[in-house]
């Protein structure tokens, strides 16, 4: 390869690397946050949070009793194990309607 072609190839490699670096950096900056909740035998933890719109709310079943989950964007039947995720779009309460008092208040801003 001539010296000129090698120089052009080096410049293009640097330019492509810079573009890729910007794409990776900006992708991380715009990724949504997440918040995990645990449904235990008699409570949901934490029981109150404030999150940004678009935050992923992840609900994880633990313990031995079955729980369902209803709330904004959620209507899941009773289960003992597993997890579900919903995007926070508006403020509201997520609860297990099987067990009175099992609820989490989510404020979306």
ABEGO torsion letter per residue (X at the ends): XBAAAAAAAAAAAAAAAAAAAAAAAAAAAABBBBBBBBBBAABBOBABBBBBBGBBBBBBBBEABBBBBBEBGBBBBBBABEBBBBBBABBEBBBBAABBGBBBBBBBX
